[in-house]
């Protein structure tokens, strides 16, 4: 079994496919977007949107606003950047119109980052098989080595590299690039859905008539 696994390892073919895919993808989308896509992929390993923590922060903010007013209230901001900017804008201006402008702007920026990152990995998925083919063509150039004792070994190594290059290109595309693009899209949609539910609730609360002080803190019943 170990011998079979080692037979599937070819550092030269792997380098051609991976390095070529990275360079071609960065040339197509630009190093800035390529780096941003890598950072977005790195966030997949971290915990996602914490709805409960953000929910509690907004509930405390509503309580403070109802008690002290929007200009005097000084609640802790939610950990989510978009919700924090939305709350900070409302505390500064006391206007739901300004709040909604910030909300739309942050939603557009978040969507642009998500779409760009997913597109970068989709492009990488398209390019990986191409560089698998390039590795195969390069290996074909080694099929006629100089005659000698090592001629047969060199020819077999070139054949193995040609096959493995194609294999690496397909695996890189379908086990790494395309799955990453899909994961970024799914997490982005889930984060946006949860964030929008909390933002809608917050807007409804600050637009509603103030409750009596003895009515207690607001609840987020029914918010996903």
C-alpha positions in Angstrom: 0.0 0.0 0.0 2.7 2.6 0.8 4.4 1.8 -2.5 1.1 2.5 -4.3 0.8 5.8 -2.6 4.3 6.8 -3.2 3.8 6.1 -6.9 1.2 8.8 -7.0 3.6 11.4 -5.7 5.5 13.4 -8.3 6.9 16.8 -7.0 7.7 18.0 -10.4 4.2 17.5 -11.8 2.6 18.9 -8.6 4.8 22.0 -8.9 3.9 22.6 -12.5 0.1 22.3 -11.8 -0.1 24.3 -8.6 2.4 27.0 -9.5 1.0 27.4 -12.9 -2.6 27.6 -11.6 -1.6 30.2 -9.0 0.3 32.4 -11.3 -2.3 32.3 -14.1 -5.2 32.9 -11.7 -3.4 35.8 -10.1 -2.6 37.2 -13.6 -6.2 37.0 -14.5 -7.8 38.5 -11.4 -4.9 40.5 -10.0 -2.8 39.9 -6.9 -5.1 42.0 -4.7 -8.2 40.0 -5.4 -6.2 36.8 -5.3 -4.9 37.6 -1.8 -8.4 38.7 -0.7 -9.8 35.3 -1.9 -7.2 33.5 0.1 -8.0 35.4 3.2 -11.7 34.7 2.6 -10.9 31.0 2.3 -8.9 31.2 5.5 -11.9 32.5 7.4 -13.8 29.2 6.6 -11.7 27.5 9.2 -12.9 30.0 11.8 -16.3 30.2 13.5 -19.0 31.8 11.4 -21.4 34.5 12.2 -22.3 34.4 15.9 -26.0 35.2 15.9 -26.4 34.8 19.6 -23.7 37.3 20.6 -24.8 39.9 18.1 -28.4 39.4 19.2 -27.6 40.1 22.8 -25.5 43.2 21.9 -28.4 44.7 19.8 -30.9 43.9 22.5 -28.8 45.8 25.1 -28.3 48.6 22.6 -32.1 49.0 22.1 -32.5 49.1 25.9 -29.9 51.8 26.2 -31.4 53.9 23.4 -34.9 53.7 24.9 -33.5 54.7 28.3 -31.0 57.4 27.4 -31.9 58.4 23.8 -29.9 57.8 20.7 -27.4 60.6 21.2 -26.6 59.9 24.9 -26.7 56.1 24.8 -23.3 54.4 24.7 -23.8 50.6 24.4 -21.2 48.1 23.4 -21.1 47.5 19.7 -21.9 44.0 18.2 -18.8 42.0 17.1 -20.1 41.8 13.5 -18.6 44.8 11.6 -21.6 45.6 9.5 -24.0 45.5 12.5 -21.5 47.6 14.5 -21.3 50.3 11.8 -25.1 50.3 11.5 -25.5 50.9 15.2 -22.7 53.4 15.4 -24.3 55.4 12.5 -27.7 55.5 14.3 -26.1 56.6 17.6 -24.2 59.4 15.8 -27.1 60.7 13.6 -30.2 59.4 15.3 -31.7 58.7 11.9 -33.0 55.5 10.4 -32.3 56.9 6.9 -28.6 57.2 7.7 -28.7 53.7 9.3 -30.3 52.2 6.2 -27.6 53.9 3.9 -24.8 52.3 6.0 -26.7 49.0 6.0 -27.0 49.0 2.2 -23.4 50.0 1.7 -22.1 47.3 4.0 -24.3 44.7 2.4 -23.0 45.6 -1.1 -19.4 45.5 0.1 -19.9 42.1 1.7 -21.6 40.8 -1.4 -18.8 42.1 -3.6 -16.1 40.4 -1.4 -18.0 37.1 -1.4 -18.7 37.1 -5.2 -15.1 38.1 -6.0 -13.6 35.4 -3.8 -15.8 32.7 -5.2 -15.1 33.9 -8.7 -11.3 33.7 -8.1 -11.5 30.1 -7.0 -13.9 29.3 -9.9 -11.3 30.6 -12.3 -8.6 28.6 -10.5 -10.8 25.5 -11.0 -10.9 26.2 -14.7 -7.2 26.8 -15.0 -6.0 23.8 -12.9 -6.9 21.1 -15.6 -5.2 23.3 -18.2 -2.0 23.2 -16.3 -2.4 19.5 -15.8 -2.4 19.3 -19.6 0.6 21.6 -19.8 2.4 19.2 -17.4 1.5 16.3 -19.6 2.8 18.1 -22.7 6.0 18.9 -20.8 6.4 15.3 -19.8 6.0 14.2 -23.5 9.1 16.3 -24.3 11.1 13.9 -22.0 10.0 10.7 -23.8 13.1 10.6 -25.9 16.0 10.8 -23.5 19.6 10.2 -24.5 20.4 6.5 -25.0 22.1 4.8 -22.1 21.5 2.7 -19.1 18.9 5.1 -17.6 17.0 5.5 -20.9 14.1 3.1 -19.9 13.9 4.6 -16.4 13.8 8.2 -17.7 11.1 7.2 -20.3 8.9 5.5 -17.6 9.3 8.6 -15.3 8.2 10.9 -18.1 5.1 8.7 -18.8 4.3 8.8 -15.0 4.7 12.6 -14.9 2.4 13.0 -17.9 -0.3 10.9 -16.3 0.0 12.4 -12.8 0.0 16.0 -14.2 -3.5 15.4 -15.6 -4.6 13.8 -12.4 -3.3 16.6 -10.2 -5.1 19.2 -12.4 -8.4 17.4 -12.0 -8.0 16.8 -8.3 -7.0 20.4 -7.6 -10.0 21.7 -9.5 -12.7 19.4 -8.1 -11.4 18.7 -4.6 -10.0 22.2 -3.7 -10.9 25.1 -6.0 -14.6 24.5 -6.8 -15.4 23.3 -3.2 -13.8 26.4 -1.8 -15.9 28.6 -4.2 -19.1 26.9 -3.1 -18.2 27.0 0.6 -17.5 30.8 0.4 -20.9 31.3 -1.3 -22.8 29.2 1.2 -21.2 30.8 4.3 -21.7 34.3 2.8 -25.4 33.7 2.1 -26.0 32.3 5.6 -24.2 35.2 7.2 -26.2 37.7 5.2 -29.5 36.0 6.1 -28.7 36.1 9.8 -27.4 39.6 9.7 -30.4 40.9 7.8 -32.8 39.3 10.3 -31.1 41.0 13.2 -30.9 44.3 11.4 -34.6 44.2 10.5 -35.4 43.5 14.2 -33.3 46.4 15.3 -34.9 48.9 12.9 -38.4 47.7 14.0 -37.4 48.2 17.7 -36.1 51.7 17.3 -39.0 52.8 15.1 -41.6 51.4 17.6 -43.0 53.6 20.4 -40.9 53.4 23.5 -42.1 50.9 26.1 -42.8 51.7 29.7 -39.6 51.4 31.8 -41.2 48.6 33.8 -41.9 46.5 30.8 -38.4 45.1 30.8 -35.8 44.6 28.2 -36.8 43.9 24.5 -36.8 40.3 23.3 -35.8 38.9 20.0 -38.5 36.4 19.8 -38.9 35.0 16.4 -35.6 36.2 15.0 -33.6 33.5 13.3 
